[in-house]
């Protein structure tokens, strides 16, 4: 049963446009955008989202984090007026805040439906798994404002789909439907709208069945080696494999395999 998450940090005493729930029985925390109908992201919300991810990353009760939204749209993007009011120093932190899901050691799933524009898309790109309803439209529309994406969107997207498709999306402020996003490798899974929650729940349960330490290691390794030479990536993979060889979870996994029983991982 999910309940409201209580934060000790006074900066999170009143969340701006979102809420956080925890289901200890399912080792799951949900970050829920809750400013319908378009779930516009305001400047203070960006700072708070970073703090929330950092807090959940340290919470032993949480194995998997889900980002989702209330209503028919994930987010139409940021509060445009806020950009003119924010200082250059504050604006320079936008990408760091929105990259919090990628820095988080735990698996992060985002459930998208409807509009997923601007910072909503950039936040989703920073997550590990993107499950999209067939209603989802992705876009980086900043060119229409005389601007470019500022929270890592164009950079992350280019790594996923290449420069040609990224120019098509960024320089034309083009909207990409969920099915096309799946074909291009942006989306992990595309499902009918009525099945979005079920698909998200299923992925949470699937990830929980794996070793927490192996999951953390895999995520960090893949993030760290995305921009490295193949030979270096293979070397780093070997070091990570060697470290996991000493873990209790690996020992349990081998014993469970030989005994033909489900493993009971503890994360060490």
C-alpha positions in Angstrom: 0.0 0.0 0.0 1.5 3.3 -1.1 1.7 6.2 1.3 3.0 9.8 1.2 6.8 10.0 1.5 8.0 12.2 4.5 11.2 14.1 3.9 13.5 15.3 6.7 15.0 18.0 4.4 13.1 21.3 5.1 13.6 22.2 1.4 11.2 19.4 0.6 8.5 20.2 3.2 6.3 21.6 0.5 6.7 20.1 -2.9 6.2 22.3 -5.9 3.8 20.7 -8.4 4.5 17.1 -7.6 4.2 14.5 -4.8 6.2 11.4 -3.7 4.7 8.1 -2.6 6.4 5.0 -1.2 5.2 1.4 -1.3 7.5 -0.3 1.1 6.0 -3.7 0.4 7.0 -3.4 -3.3 10.2 -1.5 -2.5 9.0 1.3 -4.8 8.9 5.1 -4.7 6.7 7.1 -7.2 7.5 10.7 -8.1 4.2 12.0 -9.4 3.9 15.2 -11.4 0.7 16.8 -10.2 0.0 20.1 -11.8 -2.7 19.1 -14.4 -3.8 19.5 -17.1 -0.3 20.0 -18.5 2.0 19.4 -15.5 4.1 22.4 -16.3 7.5 22.3 -14.5 8.4 25.4 -12.6 12.0 26.5 -11.6 11.8 25.5 -7.9 10.4 22.1 -8.9 13.6 21.3 -10.8 15.7 21.9 -7.7 13.4 19.8 -5.6 13.3 16.9 -8.1 17.1 16.7 -7.8 16.9 16.6 -4.0 14.2 13.9 -4.1 16.2 11.6 -6.3 19.2 12.0 -4.0 17.1 11.2 -1.0 15.5 8.2 -2.5 18.9 6.9 -3.7 19.9 6.7 -0.1 16.7 5.1 1.2 17.2 1.4 1.8 13.4 0.8 1.5 13.4 1.8 -2.2 14.6 -0.5 -4.9 13.0 1.1 -8.0 11.9 4.7 -8.7 8.9 5.5 -11.0 8.3 8.9 -12.5 4.7 9.4 -13.7 2.1 12.1 -13.9 -1.5 12.9 -13.1 -3.9 13.3 -16.0 -3.6 12.8 -19.8 -0.3 14.6 -20.3 3.1 13.8 -18.7 4.3 17.4 -19.1 4.0 20.1 -21.7 7.4 21.5 -20.6 8.7 24.2 -18.4 7.2 27.5 -17.1 8.4 29.9 -19.9 8.2 33.0 -17.7 10.5 31.4 -15.2 13.4 31.5 -17.6 13.3 35.2 -17.9 13.2 35.6 -14.1 15.9 33.2 -13.2 19.6 34.3 -12.9 22.2 33.0 -15.3 23.8 31.0 -12.5 20.5 29.3 -11.7 19.8 28.6 -15.4 23.2 27.0 -15.6 22.1 24.3 -13.1 19.1 23.2 -15.2 20.9 20.2 -16.8 22.4 19.1 -13.6 19.1 18.9 -11.8 17.3 17.1 -14.7 20.2 14.6 -14.9 19.4 13.4 -11.4 17.6 10.2 -12.6 20.8 9.2 -14.5 23.0 9.8 -11.5 20.7 7.9 -9.2 22.2 4.4 -8.6 18.8 2.7 -8.6 16.7 1.9 -11.7 14.4 4.7 -12.7 11.3 4.1 -14.9 9.3 6.9 -16.4 5.7 6.3 -17.6 4.7 8.8 -20.4 1.4 9.7 -21.9 0.1 12.6 -23.9 2.4 15.6 -24.2 6.0 15.0 -23.3 7.6 18.2 -24.3 10.7 20.2 -23.4 11.9 19.5 -19.8 9.3 16.7 -19.6 11.0 15.0 -22.5 14.5 15.8 -21.1 13.6 14.4 -17.7 12.3 11.2 -19.4 15.5 10.9 -21.4 17.5 10.9 -18.2 15.6 7.9 -16.9 16.7 4.3 -17.5 13.4 3.0 -19.0 10.8 4.9 -20.9 7.3 3.2 -21.1 5.1 5.2 -23.4 1.3 5.1 -23.9 0.3 5.2 -27.6 -1.0 8.7 -26.9 2.5 10.1 -26.2 4.0 12.8 -28.3 7.7 13.7 -27.7 9.1 17.1 -28.7 11.9 19.6 -27.9 10.1 22.8 -29.1 12.6 25.4 -27.9 13.4 26.6 -31.4 9.9 28.2 -31.4 11.1 30.4 -28.6 14.4 31.3 -30.2 16.2 28.9 -27.9 17.7 25.4 -27.8 17.1 22.6 -25.2 19.0 23.4 -22.0 18.6 20.4 -19.8 20.5 17.8 -21.7 17.8 16.9 -24.3 19.6 17.4 -27.5 22.8 15.7 -26.2 21.1 12.7 -24.8 18.9 12.3 -27.9 21.8 12.4 -30.2 23.4 9.5 -28.3 20.3 7.5 -28.8 19.2 8.3 -32.4 22.1 10.0 -34.1 22.7 13.4 -35.5 20.3 13.3 -38.4 17.2 12.4 -36.4 18.2 14.7 -33.6 18.5 17.7 -36.0 15.1 16.7 -37.4 13.6 16.8 -33.9 15.5 19.8 -32.4 15.8 22.2 -35.4 12.3 21.7 -36.6 10.6 21.4 -33.1 9.2 18.2 -34.5 6.7 16.0 -32.6 7.5 12.3 -32.5 4.6 9.9 -31.8 5.2 7.0 -29.4 5.4 4.3 -32.0 8.0 6.2 -34.0 9.9 6.8 -30.8 9.9 3.0 -30.2 11.2 2.3 -33.7 13.9 4.9 -33.2 15.1 3.5 -29.9 14.0 6.4 -27.8 11.3 4.3 -26.0 11.8 1.0 -24.2 8.2 -0.1 -24.7 5.0 1.3 -26.2 1.6 0.1 -24.9 -2.1 1.0 -25.3 -3.0 3.8 -23.0 -5.1 1.7 -20.7 -2.1 -0.7 -20.1 0.4 2.0 -19.1 0.1 1.4 -15.4 0.1 -2.4 -15.8 3.2 -2.3 -17.9 5.0 0.0 -15.4 4.0 -2.3 -12.5 5.3 -5.3 -14.4 8.7 -3.7 -15.1 9.0 -2.7 -11.4 8.4 -6.3 -10.3 10.8 -7.6 -12.9 13.7 -5.3 -11.8 13.1 -6.1 -8.1 13.8 -9.8 -8.8 17.4 -9.0 -9.7 20.4 -8.4 -7.4 20.4 -4.7 -6.3 24.2 -4.6 -6.4 24.3 -6.1 -9.8 21.7 -3.5 -11.0 23.6 -0.6 -9.6 26.9 -1.9 -11.1 25.3 -2.4 -14.5 23.8 1.1 -14.6 26.9 2.8 -13.6 29.1 0.8 -16.0 26.8 1.5 -18.9 26.6 5.2 -18.1 30.3 5.5 -17.6 31.3 3.6 -20.8 28.8 5.3 -23.2 31.5 7.7 -24.4 34.6 5.6 -24.1 36.6 3.6 -26.5 35.6 -0.1 -26.9 38.9 -1.4 -25.4 38.4 0.8 -22.3 34.8 -0.2 -22.0 35.7 -3.9 -22.1 38.4 -3.3 -19.5 36.0 -1.5 -17.1 33.4 -4.2 -17.6 36.0 -6.8 -16.6 36.8 -4.9 -13.4 33.1 -4.6 -12.5 32.6 -8.3 -13.2 35.6 -9.1 -11.0 34.2 -7.0 -8.1 30.8 -8.7 -8.3 32.5 -12.1 -8.3 33.1 -11.4 -4.6 29.6 -10.4 -3.7 27.1 -12.4 -1.6 24.5 -12.0 -4.3 26.6 -13.7 -6.9 27.2 -16.6 -4.6 23.5 -16.8 -3.9 22.7 -16.6 -7.6 25.1 -19.5 -8.4 23.7 -21.6 -5.5 20.1 -20.9 -6.5 20.9 -21.8 -10.1 22.4 -25.1 -9.2 19.6 -25.9 -6.7 17.0 -24.9 -9.4 15.3 -22.5 -7.0 14.6 -18.7 -7.1 17.5 -16.6 -5.7 17.1 -14.5 -2.7 19.3 -11.4 -3.3 20.2 -9.1 -0.4 22.2 -6.4 -2.2 25.7 -7.1 -0.9 
